[in-house]
């Protein structure tokens, strides 16, 4: 892997701010989702990080819930 590929690769672990920005929501809302267990986070020393794939999983669950809601209506 070249240096350009390494630096342009998306990070595997995100800060709360980065994750919230990717979802287009505020930090407070993101913390509420984490506290409710809707989005997984992992401890990294004293820090808390969000695995990037957890955002995709959260969006997939939202989409599935929306589809199920439409079917039930």
C-alpha positions as CSV (number, residue, x, y, z in Angstrom):
1,X,0.0,0.0,0.0
2,X,1.4,3.4,-0.9
3,X,1.7,6.3,1.4
4,X,-1.1,8.1,-0.5
5,X,-3.4,5.1,-0.1
6,X,-2.7,4.9,3.6
7,X,-3.4,8.6,4.3
8,X,-6.5,8.7,2.2
9,X,-8.1,5.6,3.7
10,X,-11.0,6.2,6.0
11,X,-10.3,5.7,9.7
12,X,-11.6,2.5,11.3
13,X,-12.4,4.2,14.6
14,X,-14.1,7.6,14.8
15,X,-14.4,10.2,17.4
16,X,-17.9,11.2,18.6
17,X,-17.6,14.4,16.6
18,X,-16.5,12.6,13.4
19,X,-19.3,10.0,13.7
20,X,-21.9,12.6,14.4
21,X,-20.8,14.6,11.4
22,X,-21.0,11.6,9.2
23,X,-24.6,11.0,10.3
24,X,-25.4,14.7,10.0
25,X,-26.5,15.0,13.6
26,X,-25.3,16.9,16.6
27,X,-22.8,15.7,19.2
28,X,-25.5,15.7,22.0
29,X,-27.9,13.6,19.9
30,X,-25.0,11.2,19.1
31,X,-24.2,10.8,22.8
32,X,-27.9,10.1,23.5
33,X,-27.8,7.3,20.8
34,X,-24.7,5.8,22.4
35,X,-26.2,6.0,25.9
36,X,-29.4,4.3,24.6
37,X,-27.3,1.5,23.1
38,X,-28.4,2.4,19.5
39,X,-24.8,2.9,18.4
40,X,-21.9,0.8,19.7
41,X,-18.8,2.4,21.0
42,X,-15.5,1.0,22.3
43,X,-13.2,2.2,25.0
44,X,-9.7,3.1,23.9
45,X,-7.8,3.9,27.0
46,X,-9.6,6.9,28.5
47,X,-11.2,7.7,25.1
48,X,-14.4,6.4,23.5
49,X,-14.3,5.6,19.8
50,X,-17.0,4.4,17.4
51,X,-16.1,1.7,14.9
52,X,-17.0,3.0,11.4
53,X,-19.0,-0.1,10.6
54,X,-21.3,0.6,13.5
55,X,-22.6,3.7,11.7
56,X,-23.5,1.5,8.7
57,X,-25.2,-1.0,11.0
58,X,-27.2,1.7,12.7
59,X,-28.4,3.1,9.3
60,X,-29.3,-0.4,8.2
61,X,-31.5,-0.9,11.3
62,X,-33.2,2.4,10.7
63,X,-33.9,1.5,7.1
64,X,-35.2,-1.9,8.2
65,X,-37.5,-0.3,10.8
66,X,-38.8,2.1,8.2
67,X,-39.5,-0.8,5.8
68,X,-41.3,-2.8,8.5
69,X,-43.3,0.3,9.4
70,X,-44.5,0.8,5.8
71,X,-45.5,-2.9,5.5
72,X,-47.5,-2.8,8.7
73,X,-49.4,0.4,7.7
